[in-house]
Each structure stands twice: as C-alpha cells, then as structure tokens.
Amino acid sequence: MRFLSSLLPHRAFLSSSLRCSFHFSSSTKAVFRPFVFYFPRSFSFAKPPMSLSDEEWRVKLTPQQFRVLRQKGTESPGTGEYNKHKEKGVYLCAGCETPLYTSETKFDSGCGWPAFFDAIPGALKIEEDFSFGMVRTEIMCAKCGGHLGHVFKGEGYPTPTDERHCVNSISLKFQPK
C-alpha cells in the first residue's frame, strides 16, 4: 500500500477494453472509479451495400438532398413535402429507392417533420448520434447509408411503439398504392 501511496494522487490506466482510474485518499485507500464511455449501438467500419463517391451522389441527388442524406443536414420544420401528407402508399429512400416506411405507420406528431412509429423491418440502420452536445438516435437507410432523421422514444404518443421517427421529407420519395 505504501508503494501505491507514492504514486500521483490520480492515475489512469488504459487497456483495450477498459479505461479506469484509481483515486487515493489521505488514508491511502485505493478507490476504483471506472470512466463511463458511450459507444454507438451499431459501430462498423464496413461501407453500406450501396457505396458511391461524393461526386456520384452529387450527380444523383439535388443539392438539398445531398446536404441532408450525405452530410446529415436537416430541413427546416414545417417545410417538407410529406409533413402533412395523407395518401396511402410506401415512403422510399430518396437516395436508393429502398422502401422504408408505409403510410399505415405515419402519424401527425405536430413536430414539423413527417413522423412514423415504425419502419419496414430491416430498412434502417440505427446509431447513437453525439452531435450538438446531446445523445440522439440517428436513423439511416440500411442500403445506402443516407441520413433520414432521428428516433425519439417515450414521448407519450398514442402509437403501438411509443416512438417517433422524425424524418426529413427531402430524404424520402413517395410511391402511391
């Protein structure tokens, strides 16, 4: 214990799977305090199945679509084409035309963007987003990796999942039934 007390008052140790520190009080008792890190639920260096260069995406998409889908931008609330859209059909990814949502899961949340309570199974890739000093759940197209918006849970909407998939209209195309 005398050896430990000769160390600096605070030492951090780093291993491949754990970062922790030992703090020593005046009574020379070591106190273990792990650091808490948050990592994305789904982290991968793998490219999405559909990988195009930025130049190819710029040719395929409008400048507004490129800003949202490829650069993770957001359209202004209340301005999107599908915010108040009520027609029956399927909402596709504007980047690759993968079916993402059905009109049966769309609801009016009053948030200014199209809201859905569930996606077509396997259509989305979900990751934690740490931008702007907060933690949000980002949703992306599983096929092309295009940014769609964010998921918010536990807000009390009367939906089967109590989730709100807040999606940028510019990220979507609509296919009527």
Buried (B, 14 or more C-beta within 10 A) or exposed (E): EEEEBEEEEEEEEEEEEEEEBBEBEEEEEEEEEEEEEEEEEEEEEEEBEBEBEEEEBBEBBEEEBBBBBBEBBBBEEEEBEBBEBEEEBBBBBBBBEBBBBBBEBBBEBEBBBBBBBBBBEEBBBBBBBEEEEEEBBBBBBBBBBBBBBBBBEEEEBEBEEEBBBBBBBBBBBBEEE
